[in-house]
Amino acid sequence: MVKVLLKLKWADFLASFKRNMWAIFGTIIALLYGSGLLVLWAFASLTAGTESPQQQIWALCFGVVSSLIWLVVPLFFAWVDNALDLDKLAPYPLSARDIQWAQLWGNLIGVLGFLTALATLVTAGAFIHQPLVLVSYILCAPVGLLLMMMMSRLINMVGQRIYQNRMLRNVMSVVMVILMICLVPFLMLIAGAVASIWDYLPTILNILAWSPLGVIWAVPGDVLDGAWVMAAGRCALTAVYVAVGWVLWNKLLTHEMEYLGASTAKTGTRTKEAGNIGIFAHFPAHTRWAVAARTIHSFFTDSRMSAYMVIPPAFYVLMAFGEAFSASAGRDSGAFSDIGPLFIALMVGSTFYYLVAYDDSALATHLISPLRGKDDRWGRFYGLSILFLPILLFCLTFFLWYRGASFVEFFALAGGSVGAFCTAAAISSLFDVTLPPPTPPPGSGPFKTPQNTGGAGLVLARLGVSLLIFAALIPTFVLYGVYLLTGQDVWAWCTGAVSLVYGVLCVWCVMRVSARRYERHAPECFAQLKR
């Protein structure tokens, strides 16, 4: 039965690449990046094999870092690899032990499992000159992988529980977006933290050498030192960890199989106080304001859309980090910090392009109700503006204060950002129903594989929409570029004023055309979204 489940896992892995160019592209990039890291790790392992202090803790460092990766990944990406999860296997007559073994070996089917297995083999290069230590590493490495995968599956069950709660799922999605945008600063901070505690690293590793993260990986170092009693003690403790982890995992699987869905089942319906209509009560009683309220509500309740709210703060944090790094190095921050706010506003305004696609079945309510196209267009724009313009202006104000900019520069960037936001939203409204973008399925996270990706022609057409949005903002970039080159305040005032007026006029004129296009193409858009 385990063999059958593993074949199903392999078939599911291969099927994920069919008609999904992004999955193929992402896998190729991950393999190339991982291969480069493996080459560097192989060279470092061979180098460590010639230095006794590094050789002693090499396997321990590898085991601890790999275990931490396998603990963090399923916590944030529990929904990515769910081919052998209980919600799919529970209806079948399978024992908990069969599912355990299938999930255990199934961890190796995938990019991360493949790279981890190769890295484990490469690490053996550190002991190639000590045959006895090499043999001990070869014997301990499979047990270390077993313990690593076991802990990963336990954390995966925690991640599945988290993603069953909508609020926690939204929080985790937001955290993932922040981590992905600010990955380089976070890695630099981690590197700085490691450098600051470098003298204490041996003590920390000695503590972790008795934990499940590194207990078995410390045995080769003990063999190298001739500490056979210590090595035997770690092996005995590893056996205890494996036994306790296996039994705990089995008990949790059995419990989940018996009571699957009981924790999330709702036996009743929630009732609200009469007249309590939530966020809609805070808006005027008009159709377009109802659309605006529902747009704002969707950003707070749909985990796919919640991630967009942290994009502006995350990018401004990234620019602030670049400013601090440039200042510490005695260099100018460059054009990225100068025109970055305009690009952020452009990106946030382009969110309008995704609103209809995220509506999914809710779009049917607009089609069957007497909703005019201009009410839908203006309602979505009102909701997007009410939510994002305060975020943009607050982040811009904080960033320019941190940068020590003048009021003239603030006016130029504030007017330019509002104008860029309005222009990008207006241009996006022309194509959101005729060229709807691919989006993750409802109820999933923002990083789930999108559906309705379309062919290469649609991909190029959507790229053309992005280029058109950028082309519409050329006047703003030209005016601000002239200000940066000349330093004359008059160009800053012109940038803010002209961009603001240009954006408002663009919205006013384009929304009329967008409303007619919406009324003409909305049914076809709904049919395409439901395929």
PLY file of the C-alpha trace (Angstrom):
ply
format ascii 1.0
element vertex 531
property float x
property float y
property float z
element edge 530
property int vertex1
property int vertex2
end_header
0.00 0.00 0.00
2.86 2.38 0.75
4.24 1.73 -2.72
0.87 2.60 -4.27
0.67 5.85 -2.32
4.18 6.82 -3.36
3.29 6.17 -7.01
0.27 8.44 -6.58
2.49 11.10 -5.04
4.90 10.87 -7.95
2.04 11.05 -10.47
0.64 14.11 -8.69
4.07 15.73 -8.76
4.38 15.19 -12.52
0.80 16.34 -13.14
1.55 19.67 -11.47
3.71 20.59 -14.49
1.05 19.94 -17.12
-0.23 23.16 -18.73
1.49 25.19 -16.04
4.50 27.04 -17.38
5.02 28.86 -14.09
5.44 25.59 -12.19
8.00 24.40 -14.74
9.81 27.74 -14.68
9.84 27.85 -10.87
11.12 24.28 -10.60
13.92 24.93 -13.10
14.97 28.08 -11.23
14.89 26.22 -7.90
16.97 23.35 -9.30
19.52 25.73 -10.81
19.76 27.74 -7.62
19.95 24.58 -5.52
22.58 23.07 -7.82
24.73 26.16 -7.37
24.42 25.91 -3.61
25.26 22.20 -3.75
28.44 22.91 -5.70
29.47 25.51 -3.14
28.59 23.16 -0.29
30.59 20.34 -1.87
33.62 22.58 -2.18
33.19 23.79 1.42
32.83 20.20 2.66
36.02 19.10 0.95
37.80 22.14 2.39
36.45 21.41 5.87
37.84 17.89 5.61
41.35 19.31 5.86
40.71 21.40 9.00
40.00 19.54 12.23
37.96 22.23 14.08
35.55 22.66 11.18
35.44 18.95 10.46
34.31 18.25 14.01
31.12 20.33 13.78
30.49 20.15 10.03
27.85 17.44 10.09
26.24 19.04 13.15
25.92 22.41 11.39
24.43 20.75 8.32
21.92 18.78 10.39
20.78 21.77 12.45
20.35 24.07 9.44
18.57 21.41 7.38
16.26 20.55 10.26
15.34 24.21 10.75
14.53 24.52 7.04
12.33 21.44 7.17
10.55 22.83 10.23
9.91 26.29 8.78
8.84 25.32 5.25
5.79 23.17 6.20
4.66 25.79 8.70
4.29 28.42 5.98
3.67 26.20 2.95
1.57 23.37 4.38
-0.93 23.79 1.54
1.62 23.46 -1.28
2.34 19.72 -1.12
-0.87 18.09 0.07
-1.07 14.99 -2.11
-0.79 12.64 0.89
-2.65 14.75 3.45
-5.36 13.21 5.57
-8.21 15.18 4.05
-7.56 13.22 0.84
-6.60 9.82 2.31
-9.06 9.54 5.24
-12.01 8.26 3.10
-9.97 5.20 2.08
-9.37 2.07 4.20
-5.77 2.91 5.10
-4.03 2.37 8.40
-2.20 5.16 10.18
1.06 3.24 9.81
0.69 3.03 6.01
0.04 6.78 5.84
3.04 7.42 8.08
5.45 5.51 5.88
3.95 7.01 2.71
4.24 10.55 4.05
7.74 9.86 5.33
9.14 8.64 2.03
6.93 11.06 0.11
8.90 13.97 1.56
11.76 13.01 -0.75
9.52 13.45 -3.82
9.95 17.10 -4.65
12.61 19.72 -5.16
13.35 20.26 -1.46
13.57 16.55 -0.69
15.77 15.88 -3.70
18.17 18.71 -2.82
18.29 17.65 0.84
19.20 14.08 -0.10
21.97 15.30 -2.41
23.27 17.73 0.22
23.40 14.86 2.72
25.59 12.88 0.35
27.79 15.88 -0.41
28.40 16.52 3.30
30.17 13.17 3.50
33.05 14.81 1.62
34.16 16.42 4.90
35.13 12.97 6.25
36.64 11.43 3.14
40.09 11.31 4.76
38.85 9.52 7.93
37.26 6.19 6.89
35.96 5.40 10.38
34.26 8.78 10.73
32.91 8.44 7.19
31.32 5.09 8.06
29.72 6.59 11.18
28.33 9.46 9.11
26.93 7.07 6.50
25.18 5.13 9.28
23.87 8.24 11.07
22.72 10.24 8.04
19.63 8.08 7.22
18.55 8.22 10.86
19.03 11.99 10.83
16.89 12.27 7.71
14.24 10.06 9.33
14.11 12.29 12.41
14.12 15.42 10.24
11.21 14.22 8.09
9.29 13.06 11.14
9.53 16.49 12.78
8.56 18.07 9.47
5.36 16.01 9.25
4.43 16.93 12.82
4.90 20.62 12.00
2.94 20.07 8.78
-0.04 18.91 10.83
0.22 22.12 12.86
0.37 24.11 9.61
-2.74 22.35 8.31
-4.60 23.30 11.47
-3.46 26.91 11.10
-4.69 27.10 7.51
-8.10 25.81 8.56
-8.56 29.06 10.48
-9.19 31.94 8.10
-7.74 34.63 10.34
-4.55 32.67 11.00
-4.32 31.79 7.32
-4.47 35.48 6.41
-1.80 36.31 8.99
0.51 33.60 7.66
-0.04 34.81 4.09
0.91 38.35 5.11
4.03 37.09 6.88
5.05 35.11 3.79
4.68 38.16 1.56
6.81 40.26 3.92
9.48 37.55 4.07
9.60 37.18 0.29
9.82 40.92 -0.38
12.35 41.60 2.37
14.27 38.34 1.93
17.65 39.98 1.26
17.50 42.35 4.26
16.39 39.51 6.51
19.24 37.32 5.33
21.69 40.15 5.93
20.26 40.68 9.41
20.57 36.96 10.13
24.14 37.00 8.85
24.90 39.99 11.08
23.30 38.26 14.07
25.35 35.12 13.44
28.51 37.21 13.14
27.75 38.97 16.43
27.37 35.65 18.29
30.13 33.85 16.42
32.20 33.44 19.57
29.25 31.77 21.28
28.45 29.49 18.33
30.28 26.42 19.74
28.28 26.70 22.97
25.01 27.00 21.04
25.91 24.00 18.88
26.79 21.96 21.97
23.29 22.64 23.31
21.62 21.81 19.98
23.70 18.63 19.78
21.43 17.15 22.48
18.19 18.31 20.85
16.28 16.49 18.09
17.71 19.01 15.62
21.29 17.80 15.86
21.68 14.88 18.25
22.44 12.23 15.63
24.45 14.65 13.47
26.90 15.21 16.34
27.93 11.54 16.45
30.55 11.79 13.64
32.25 14.60 15.57
32.34 12.41 18.69
33.84 9.54 16.68
36.46 11.92 15.32
37.39 12.93 18.90
37.34 9.32 20.08
34.49 10.08 22.54
32.79 6.71 22.11
30.72 6.97 25.28
29.39 10.33 24.18
28.57 8.92 20.74
26.75 5.95 22.27
24.76 8.29 24.53
23.68 10.40 21.58
22.65 7.28 19.65
20.54 6.12 22.60
18.93 9.57 22.90
18.24 9.54 19.17
16.42 6.23 19.53
14.27 7.78 22.25
13.49 10.81 20.09
12.57 8.61 17.12
10.36 6.32 19.20
8.55 9.18 20.93
8.12 11.07 17.67
6.82 8.02 15.82
4.29 7.16 18.53
3.14 10.78 18.84
2.78 11.05 15.08
0.79 7.79 14.96
-1.54 8.95 17.74
-2.17 12.28 16.05
-2.83 10.62 12.70
-5.25 8.15 14.28
-7.07 10.95 16.05
-7.31 13.03 12.87
-8.58 10.06 10.87
-11.32 9.38 13.40
-12.41 12.95 13.91
-11.51 14.54 10.59
-13.50 17.67 10.12
-15.01 17.63 13.60
-12.97 20.63 14.68
-14.13 22.74 11.76
-17.69 21.49 11.40
-20.36 24.00 12.25
-23.55 22.53 13.68
-25.37 25.83 13.72
-25.49 29.18 12.05
-24.39 32.44 13.52
-27.05 35.06 14.04
-26.48 38.77 14.06
-28.34 41.53 15.74
-31.11 42.96 13.60
-29.82 45.83 11.52
-26.17 44.87 11.94
-24.77 44.82 8.41
-21.12 45.17 9.34
-18.89 47.38 7.24
-21.79 48.32 4.94
-23.33 50.39 7.72
-20.43 52.86 7.50
-21.02 53.75 3.84
-23.74 55.78 2.12
-26.79 53.88 0.93
-25.84 53.82 -2.72
-24.99 50.99 -5.09
-21.45 52.06 -5.84
-20.70 52.58 -2.16
-21.97 49.05 -1.47
-19.49 47.80 -4.06
-16.76 49.85 -2.37
-17.61 48.35 1.03
-17.54 44.82 -0.35
-14.18 45.51 -2.03
-12.67 46.63 1.27
-14.28 43.69 3.07
-12.74 41.26 0.57
-9.23 42.52 1.27
-9.66 41.70 4.96
-11.39 38.32 4.58
-9.82 36.78 1.45
-6.30 35.52 2.16
-5.45 35.83 -1.53
-6.14 39.57 -1.43
-4.88 40.33 2.09
-1.29 39.97 0.92
-1.64 43.07 -1.27
-2.07 45.29 1.80
1.44 44.56 3.05
3.17 45.14 -0.28
3.55 48.95 0.16
4.90 48.77 3.76
7.21 45.89 2.85
8.73 47.71 -0.11
9.17 50.91 1.89
10.93 48.89 4.61
13.14 47.45 1.88
13.98 50.96 0.63
14.66 52.18 4.18
17.02 49.26 4.66
18.76 50.18 1.41
19.11 53.76 2.65
20.67 52.60 5.92
23.02 50.18 4.13
24.12 52.86 1.64
24.68 55.38 4.44
26.81 52.91 6.41
28.87 52.23 3.28
29.25 55.95 2.50
27.44 55.68 -0.81
24.36 57.34 -2.33
21.17 55.31 -2.18
20.71 55.60 -5.94
17.66 55.86 -8.18
15.82 53.02 -6.46
15.02 55.15 -3.41
14.40 58.25 -5.55
11.71 56.84 -7.86
10.75 53.78 -5.82
7.61 55.44 -4.33
6.24 56.06 -7.83
6.72 52.41 -8.81
5.08 51.26 -5.57
2.05 53.47 -6.26
1.91 52.13 -9.83
1.99 48.56 -8.54
-0.72 49.19 -5.93
-2.98 50.93 -8.46
-2.61 47.95 -10.78
-4.33 45.85 -8.11
-7.59 47.00 -9.75
-6.74 44.58 -12.56
-7.23 41.62 -10.19
-10.44 42.60 -8.40
-12.90 41.00 -10.83
-10.80 37.83 -11.11
-10.85 37.44 -7.33
-14.63 37.91 -7.25
-15.17 34.51 -8.86
-18.77 33.43 -8.19
-19.52 36.74 -6.43
-19.37 38.35 -9.86
-22.62 36.58 -10.67
-24.39 38.80 -8.13
-23.36 41.85 -10.10
-24.54 40.29 -13.36
-28.02 39.27 -12.20
-28.66 42.49 -10.26
-29.52 45.84 -11.86
-25.95 47.06 -11.40
-24.73 49.56 -13.93
-21.22 49.35 -15.25
-20.24 52.77 -13.92
-21.40 51.81 -10.41
-19.21 48.71 -10.49
-16.19 50.62 -11.84
-16.46 53.59 -9.49
-17.36 51.40 -6.52
-14.25 49.30 -6.91
-12.12 52.41 -7.38
-13.59 54.03 -4.26
-12.90 50.92 -2.19
-9.36 50.58 -3.50
-8.64 54.27 -2.89
-10.08 54.34 0.63
-7.97 51.34 1.60
-4.66 51.96 -0.16
-4.18 55.71 -0.48
-3.82 56.22 3.31
-1.35 53.32 3.41
0.68 54.77 0.55
0.78 58.29 1.98
1.58 57.11 5.50
4.45 54.91 4.30
5.73 57.69 2.02
5.66 60.22 4.87
7.54 57.90 7.21
10.12 57.02 4.54
10.81 60.65 3.58
11.04 61.62 7.25
13.56 58.83 7.77
15.42 60.02 4.69
15.41 63.66 5.82
13.74 64.91 2.64
12.37 68.42 2.18
8.70 69.39 1.89
9.20 70.09 -1.81
10.31 66.51 -2.41
7.41 65.27 -0.31
4.93 67.24 -2.42
6.44 65.89 -5.63
6.34 62.28 -4.50
2.96 62.55 -2.77
1.29 64.09 -5.82
3.17 61.72 -8.10
2.15 58.68 -6.04
-1.53 59.62 -5.97
-1.43 60.37 -9.69
0.36 57.10 -10.46
-2.15 55.18 -8.34
-5.11 56.76 -10.13
-3.62 56.31 -13.59
-2.68 52.66 -13.01
-6.13 51.87 -11.59
-7.85 53.57 -14.54
-5.83 51.75 -17.20
-6.25 48.44 -15.35
-10.04 48.88 -15.34
-10.05 48.73 -19.14
-8.75 45.17 -19.30
-9.83 43.39 -16.08
-12.89 41.85 -17.77
-11.45 41.31 -21.24
-8.10 39.85 -20.11
-8.76 38.51 -16.59
-5.50 37.45 -14.90
-4.94 33.96 -13.46
-5.63 33.79 -9.73
-5.36 31.09 -7.05
-8.61 29.19 -6.44
-10.98 30.53 -3.77
-10.12 29.55 -0.21
-6.42 29.08 -0.95
-3.40 31.22 -0.15
-1.82 33.87 -2.38
0.99 31.49 -3.42
-1.25 28.66 -4.57
-0.87 27.72 -8.25
-3.17 30.04 -10.27
-6.00 28.66 -12.32
-7.04 29.74 -15.83
-3.48 30.67 -16.80
-4.33 30.64 -20.52
-1.88 30.25 -23.35
1.22 32.16 -24.32
-0.88 34.69 -26.25
-2.78 35.72 -23.12
0.45 35.96 -21.16
1.88 38.35 -23.76
-1.37 40.33 -23.79
-1.21 40.78 -20.00
2.40 41.85 -20.34
1.21 44.43 -22.86
-1.25 45.76 -20.26
1.62 46.25 -17.81
3.65 48.09 -20.45
0.66 50.29 -21.28
0.27 51.25 -17.61
3.93 52.17 -17.46
3.69 54.15 -20.71
0.74 56.14 -19.33
2.95 57.28 -16.44
5.84 58.50 -18.58
4.92 62.20 -18.01
5.24 61.75 -14.24
8.58 59.98 -14.51
9.92 62.59 -16.95
8.97 65.53 -14.73
10.41 63.94 -11.62
13.53 62.90 -13.51
14.10 66.49 -14.58
13.76 67.56 -10.95
16.35 64.98 -9.85
18.77 66.09 -12.56
18.39 69.85 -12.11
17.51 70.09 -8.43
15.21 73.04 -9.14
12.16 73.20 -6.88
9.88 74.37 -9.67
10.09 70.95 -11.31
9.13 69.28 -8.02
6.03 71.47 -7.74
5.20 70.72 -11.36
5.64 66.96 -10.78
3.22 66.89 -7.86
0.58 69.17 -9.36
0.66 67.84 -12.92
0.69 64.19 -11.83
-2.24 64.72 -9.49
-4.37 66.50 -12.10
-3.31 64.02 -14.78
-4.31 61.06 -12.61
-7.70 62.50 -11.70
-8.48 63.34 -15.34
-7.36 59.88 -16.41
-9.73 58.26 -13.93
-12.60 60.53 -14.90
-12.24 59.90 -18.62
-11.20 56.25 -18.67
-13.86 55.06 -16.21
-16.56 56.02 -18.69
-15.06 53.76 -21.33
-14.36 51.07 -18.75
-18.01 51.03 -17.65
-19.20 50.33 -21.20
-16.58 47.60 -21.65
-17.66 46.02 -18.38
-21.34 45.88 -19.39
-20.37 44.37 -22.74
-17.83 41.76 -21.62
-18.68 40.88 -18.00
-20.71 37.72 -18.89
-17.85 36.36 -20.99
-15.42 37.17 -18.18
-17.57 35.26 -15.69
-17.70 32.24 -18.01
-13.91 32.30 -18.36
-13.39 32.55 -14.60
-15.64 29.53 -13.96
-13.81 27.22 -16.38
0 1
1 2
2 3
3 4
4 5
5 6
6 7
7 8
8 9
9 10
10 11
11 12
12 13
13 14
14 15
15 16
16 17
17 18
18 19
19 20
20 21
21 22
22 23
23 24
24 25
25 26
26 27
27 28
28 29
29 30
30 31
31 32
32 33
33 34
34 35
35 36
36 37
37 38
38 39
39 40
40 41
41 42
42 43
43 44
44 45
45 46
46 47
47 48
48 49
49 50
50 51
51 52
52 53
53 54
54 55
55 56
56 57
57 58
58 59
59 60
60 61
61 62
62 63
63 64
64 65
65 66
66 67
67 68
68 69
69 70
70 71
71 72
72 73
73 74
74 75
75 76
76 77
77 78
78 79
79 80
80 81
81 82
82 83
83 84
84 85
85 86
86 87
87 88
88 89
89 90
90 91
91 92
92 93
93 94
94 95
95 96
96 97
97 98
98 99
99 100
100 101
101 102
102 103
103 104
104 105
105 106
106 107
107 108
108 109
109 110
110 111
111 112
112 113
113 114
114 115
115 116
116 117
117 118
118 119
119 120
120 121
121 122
122 123
123 124
124 125
125 126
126 127
127 128
128 129
129 130
130 131
131 132
132 133
133 134
134 135
135 136
136 137
137 138
138 139
139 140
140 141
141 142
142 143
143 144
144 145
145 146
146 147
147 148
148 149
149 150
150 151
151 152
152 153
153 154
154 155
155 156
156 157
157 158
158 159
159 160
160 161
161 162
162 163
163 164
164 165
165 166
166 167
167 168
168 169
169 170
170 171
171 172
172 173
173 174
174 175
175 176
176 177
177 178
178 179
179 180
180 181
181 182
182 183
183 184
184 185
185 186
186 187
187 188
188 189
189 190
190 191
191 192
192 193
193 194
194 195
195 196
196 197
197 198
198 199
199 200
200 201
201 202
202 203
203 204
204 205
205 206
206 207
207 208
208 209
209 210
210 211
211 212
212 213
213 214
214 215
215 216
216 217
217 218
218 219
219 220
220 221
221 222
222 223
223 224
224 225
225 226
226 227
227 228
228 229
229 230
230 231
231 232
232 233
233 234
234 235
235 236
236 237
237 238
238 239
239 240
240 241
241 242
242 243
243 244
244 245
245 246
246 247
247 248
248 249
249 250
250 251
251 252
252 253
253 254
254 255
255 256
256 257
257 258
258 259
259 260
260 261
261 262
262 263
263 264
264 265
265 266
266 267
267 268
268 269
269 270
270 271
271 272
272 273
273 274
274 275
275 276
276 277
277 278
278 279
279 280
280 281
281 282
282 283
283 284
284 285
285 286
286 287
287 288
288 289
289 290
290 291
291 292
292 293
293 294
294 295
295 296
296 297
297 298
298 299
299 300
300 301
301 302
302 303
303 304
304 305
305 306
306 307
307 308
308 309
309 310
310 311
311 312
312 313
313 314
314 315
315 316
316 317
317 318
318 319
319 320
320 321
321 322
322 323
323 324
324 325
325 326
326 327
327 328
328 329
329 330
330 331
331 332
332 333
333 334
334 335
335 336
336 337
337 338
338 339
339 340
340 341
341 342
342 343
343 344
344 345
345 346
346 347
347 348
348 349
349 350
350 351
351 352
352 353
353 354
354 355
355 356
356 357
357 358
358 359
359 360
360 361
361 362
362 363
363 364
364 365
365 366
366 367
367 368
368 369
369 370
370 371
371 372
372 373
373 374
374 375
375 376
376 377
377 378
378 379
379 380
380 381
381 382
382 383
383 384
384 385
385 386
386 387
387 388
388 389
389 390
390 391
391 392
392 393
393 394
394 395
395 396
396 397
397 398
398 399
399 400
400 401
401 402
402 403
403 404
404 405
405 406
406 407
407 408
408 409
409 410
410 411
411 412
412 413
413 414
414 415
415 416
416 417
417 418
418 419
419 420
420 421
421 422
422 423
423 424
424 425
425 426
426 427
427 428
428 429
429 430
430 431
431 432
432 433
433 434
434 435
435 436
436 437
437 438
438 439
439 440
440 441
441 442
442 443
443 444
444 445
445 446
446 447
447 448
448 449
449 450
450 451
451 452
452 453
453 454
454 455
455 456
456 457
457 458
458 459
459 460
460 461
461 462
462 463
463 464
464 465
465 466
466 467
467 468
468 469
469 470
470 471
471 472
472 473
473 474
474 475
475 476
476 477
477 478
478 479
479 480
480 481
481 482
482 483
483 484
484 485
485 486
486 487
487 488
488 489
489 490
490 491
491 492
492 493
493 494
494 495
495 496
496 497
497 498
498 499
499 500
500 501
501 502
502 503
503 504
504 505
505 506
506 507
507 508
508 509
509 510
510 511
511 512
512 513
513 514
514 515
515 516
516 517
517 518
518 519
519 520
520 521
521 522
522 523
523 524
524 525
525 526
526 527
527 528
528 529
529 530
